[in-house]
Amino acid sequence: MSGKEKKSAEACLALPFDGRWELWALPHGAPPRLRSPQGDPSNFPLTANATLALPSTALNCMPLWFLTPNADQIPDMLRLQLEQRGLAGGEGPDPVHAYRVVPQDKHPDRSLVLLTLLRDDLPPPLCRADFSHFEAAPRCLDLPANQYTLWRELDRLVLALTRGREPIFFQPLCATDPGPDLCAEIRCIHMSLAAQKIAPQNPSLTLWAGLEPAALELLQHEIGFPVTVARRPPPHLPTPAWDLTPHPVRAEKDRRQRARRTSAIVAASAAVYLLAVGAFVAHIALLKRSVEAARDELRAQQPAVERIRDAASRWNAMELALDPQLNPLEFLLQATDAMAPEGVRMTHFQIAGYKLRIEGEARPPTAFVAYREQIEHHAFFNGFRWERAEPVIEANNIAKFSIQGSHPYAPADNK
């Protein structure tokens, strides 16, 4: 695996703690590693799997008892709680929230639920859409089991209570420094949680914020339960993860997803267009090659075609001599055979193409009429189209005639 691929596969966590933001690398199968602290999460160099631990000041934590042991009913009951507080059911979007059912054995007929709400007035640095996950910061800390923990988160002190290793309550405090006000606020929180049967009977406090010995002695004396000082362990990513993505981040991620989808559609359309153009060009090229191949074949076959054409011309030229129906001599023979032994004399015989012309003299004129009838009904001239022209009768009783006819093969005369 290359360095770039390894970096992209490595999770990272932006965590608020003790006046500053920390950026932790959480490689798989290796201990967490602290990178150079940054002043603002908006400037962090993030990997593809980046989580922002939201500070406690951006969250509202509420432990709630529900009179049901059925976990499937919890979402509907939480919805009713949000509507009763005026946080849901309006025209705007529902608040971003997450919850966890806390395991407990003392009250089997009830369920203890930790409800966490995200505030709407988040500062812009906490609404960076490059973070893939948004978590509650106390859940990313390795808190001591079954006791209170006090630490400084940015510029505020935060108090958390755990049942097992998971937080059951956390809240930023009003007091900023150890003193009577801080002790009184911790005692009030403990009494409130004890009244709700959430706090342990024998509480203790672990302090992660650095204190002077005099301040530590004051806390032990005023709070009334043991106080110890410990070094904070490295953070971790909680499981199961919560989804506390702010509404502006959701909107930006939706916009980016739509932009990526639009870009994918445009890219796919461009690819289809280029493929279509390429296919069309390839088709034109194949057609061109086919045409060139056909032309080459025609050029190669041209000598054979010319030989066949020349042979056909020669055979056509011999058609008049070979076909009795078209031989001029046969026409002359048959026209002569139709004459009577006496009275008709042929002076001119012409055949041009499909036209036949016979000129002659007849004495008496009635001999011409008999000849014309004979030739029009002759079997050889069957189908001929004849033009009936009257003869010219001269003074010596000689009729000069002209008989014209068209071969039945001739095209029709449309004139």
Secondary structure, 3 states (H helix, E strand, C coil): CCHHHHHHHCEEEEEEECCEEEEEEECCCCCCEECCCECCHHHCCCCCCEEEEECHHHEEEEEEEECCCCHHHHHHHHHHHHHHCCCCCCCCCCCCEEEEEECCCCCCCCEEEEEEEECCCCCHHHCCCCCCEEEEHHHHCCCCCCCEEEEEECCEEEEEEEECCEEEEEEECCCCCCCHHHHHHHHHHHHHHHHCCCCCCCCCEEECCCCCHHHHHHHHHHHCCCEEECCCCCCCCCCCCCCCCCHHHHHHHHHHHHHHHHHHHHHHHHHHHHHHHHHHHHHHHHHHHHHHHHHHHHHHHHHHHHHHHHHHHHHHHCHHHHCCCCCHHHHHHHHHHCCCCCCEEEEEEEEECCEEEEEEEECCHHHHHHHHHHHHCCCCCCCCEEECCCCEECCCCCEEEEEEEECCCCCCCCC
